[in-house]
Amino acid sequence: MISPAWCRMMAAYNSEMNRRFYAAAATLDEAARQQPRGAFFGSLHGTLCHLLWADATWMARLDGGAPPAASLADSPLLHADFAPMPAARAALDARIEAWAEGLDEAALQSDLTWHSQAAGRSIHRPMALVVTHFFNHQTHHRGQAHALLTAAGASTGDTDLPLVLA
């Protein structure tokens, strides 16, 4: 299904896209980032906060680190303003890349069990499925963030994987 090399590629893509998205978001003022635009998490700010929260939540499951203190419902409010977010994102992306660098085939062939607050129960799934979801979830919400950035007049540059990691 997937390999450690694929995970490292996706982690690098995630990091680069986040650098581009945060640079684009930094060209907007706080009001534009916070403006409700009809996205699932309301605003660009809420969407970026949710991505930080979700990636930290999944990494806690994958690498055993501490999960974020906020709940899923509070994820769009993880940070009140934009100022601390770029550094938090960069640190989390470095954590994801370090995890992917240490990943081996045996880990991908194993299973993962975690307690899902959203589902209200323990879940047991193949690690490869969980990791695929992890990277797919990032891409899904980054697509929403891209639409919000574009609507606000900001540009991220290319987003296609073959162009980004060329």
C-alpha positions in Angstrom: 0.0 0.0 0.0 2.5 2.7 1.2 6.1 2.7 2.1 8.4 4.6 4.4 9.8 6.5 1.4 6.2 7.6 0.5 5.7 8.8 4.1 8.9 10.8 3.9 7.9 12.3 0.6 4.4 13.3 2.0 6.0 14.8 5.1 8.3 16.9 3.0 5.4 18.0 0.8 3.4 18.8 3.9 6.2 21.0 5.3 6.7 22.8 2.0 3.0 23.5 1.5 2.7 24.8 5.0 5.6 27.1 4.5 3.9 28.5 1.4 0.5 28.7 3.0 1.8 30.5 6.1 3.8 32.9 4.0 0.6 33.7 1.9 -1.5 34.0 5.1 1.1 36.4 6.5 0.4 38.8 3.6 -3.2 39.2 4.9 -4.2 41.2 8.0 -5.7 39.6 11.0 -9.2 40.6 10.0 -8.9 38.9 6.6 -7.5 35.7 8.3 -10.3 35.7 10.8 -13.1 36.6 8.4 -15.8 33.8 8.3 -15.9 32.6 4.7 -18.2 29.6 4.9 -15.5 27.0 5.3 -16.0 24.0 7.6 -13.9 25.6 10.3 -15.2 29.1 9.4 -12.2 31.2 8.5 -8.7 30.7 7.2 -7.5 31.1 10.8 -9.9 28.4 12.0 -8.9 26.1 9.2 -5.1 26.5 9.9 -5.8 26.1 13.7 -7.7 22.8 13.0 -4.8 21.5 10.9 -2.4 22.3 13.7 -4.6 20.5 16.2 -5.3 17.5 14.0 -1.7 17.0 13.0 -0.6 17.2 16.7 -3.4 14.8 17.7 -2.4 12.2 15.1 1.3 12.7 15.9 0.6 12.0 19.6 -0.9 8.7 18.4 1.9 7.9 16.0 5.0 9.0 18.1 3.6 8.9 21.6 4.1 12.7 22.2 1.6 14.9 24.1 -1.7 15.6 22.4 -3.0 19.2 22.2 -5.1 20.3 25.2 -8.0 21.5 23.0 -10.8 19.3 21.8 -11.9 18.8 18.2 -14.8 21.3 18.8 -12.2 23.9 20.1 -9.6 23.1 17.4 -10.4 26.3 15.3 -9.7 28.3 18.4 -6.3 26.7 19.2 -4.6 30.0 18.8 -6.4 33.3 19.4 -4.2 35.2 16.9 -1.8 34.3 14.0 1.5 35.5 15.6 2.5 32.2 17.3 1.1 29.9 14.5 4.0 29.9 12.0 6.5 28.8 14.6 4.1 26.2 16.0 3.5 24.9 12.5 7.2 24.7 11.7 7.9 22.8 14.9 5.1 20.4 14.2 6.3 19.9 10.6 9.8 19.1 11.9 8.3 16.6 14.3 6.3 15.0 11.4 9.5 14.8 9.2 11.5 13.3 12.0 8.8 10.7 12.7 8.7 9.8 9.0 12.5 9.6 8.8 12.5 7.0 11.5 9.6 5.0 10.1 10.3 1.5 8.8 8.3 -1.2 6.9 7.6 -3.2 10.1 5.9 -0.2 11.7 3.8 0.4 8.6 2.7 -3.3 8.7 1.7 -3.1 12.4 -1.6 -1.9 13.8 -2.4 1.1 15.9 -5.0 1.4 18.7 -6.1 4.7 20.1 -9.0 6.2 21.9 -11.0 8.6 19.7 -12.8 11.3 21.5 -14.8 12.1 18.4 -16.0 8.5 18.1 -16.1 7.9 21.9 -14.4 4.6 21.7 -11.1 2.8 21.1 -10.2 2.2 17.5 -7.8 -0.4 16.2 -6.7 -0.1 12.5 -3.7 -1.0 10.3 -0.9 1.6 10.7 -0.7 2.0 6.9 -4.4 3.0 6.8 -3.9 5.5 9.6 -0.9 7.1 8.1 -2.6 7.4 4.7 -5.5 9.1 6.5 -3.1 11.4 8.3 -1.6 12.7 5.1 -4.9 12.7 3.2 -6.5 14.8 6.0 -3.7 17.4 5.7 -4.3 17.7 1.9 -8.1 17.9 2.3 -8.0 20.8 4.7 -5.1 22.5 2.9 -7.4 22.5 -0.2 -9.9 24.4 1.9 -7.2 26.8 3.1 -6.0 27.3 -0.5 -9.5 28.3 -1.5 -9.7 30.7 1.4 -6.3 32.2 0.7 -7.2 32.7 -3.0 -10.6 34.3 -2.1 -8.7 36.7 0.1 -6.3 37.6 -2.7 -3.2 35.7 -1.5 -1.1 33.3 -3.5 0.6 30.1 -2.5 2.3 29.4 -5.8 2.2 25.9 -7.2 0.5 23.2 -5.1 0.9 20.1 -7.4 3.1 17.5 -5.8 5.4 17.0 -8.9 6.0 20.7 -9.1 6.5 21.3 -5.4 9.0 18.5 -4.8 10.8 18.8 -8.2 
